[in-house]
């Protein structure tokens, strides 16, 4: 099962399907693994009487399993060496986020706060957005494309972080701490099972997210044409703070989809290349959260 949000690519987000946890290992040639002791693998409303309890469950199918259409052979798990592991995800995520950090540090150190630097930041953000969209619509992950996106995104973040710091001293550091706190809390809640990423959960969340992005796009047009000169919904006042908090909630929602994508990939033995897509999704989500946190820190700091 595949889905996409306005800026992210997500795969197979459903917790009601008997999937294994983060550390589960798939069984070659078999259905979803980790069903022993898994409360989500029992009593499925799609389970027929007798036989395979997953046969009629549309959310219990392995999205990564190859299908032999011509001969009708059962799907076979990929070789162990080619499977995605948690170590792969951690390594790729470290590379991608590290590239963002390096780009941000270099931009902060080498580019002074000036209108020309702001123009460069906007250009870098547009290039990063184009690269991200190209990767989203590609069938396979491209490490070069993902790392290029991370580099340009880092330049953008470095410039705007320096600008915010020049007016609100320490705002970037507080935003980094806030981003880490949200990511850590979301992971803990997800691992504890307090959030179940089902198809219905994802559908409702994506509907809200798409509506939010469309409203923000309209607001941007109003600002550009001078109809909302103070930023409209993205002002630095109370209304802007409310919108920023909603954006952070959506960022946490995107993180749960990232975690589910990783969980599914590891449990099903997805191709190792999928770890790059997992790192890509995590990076984009964390960038989203950092930018919104940076704005909120500035709003609550006031003009002093």
ABEGO torsion letter per residue (X at the ends): XBBBBAABBBBGBBAAAGBBBAABBBBBGBBBBGABGBAAABGBAABBBEEBAAAABAAABBAABBBBAAAGBBBBBBBAAABBBAAAAAAAAAAAAAAAAAAAAAAAAABBBBAAAAAAAAAAAAAAAAAAAAAAABABBBAAAAAAAAAAAAAAAAAAAAAAAAABBGAAAAAAAAAAAAAAAAAAAAAAGABBBBAAAAAAAAAAAAAAAAAAAAAAAAAAAGABAAGEAABABAAAAAAAAAAAAAAAAAAAAAAAAAAAAAAAGBBAAAAAAAAAAAAAAAAAAAAAAAAAAAAAAEAX
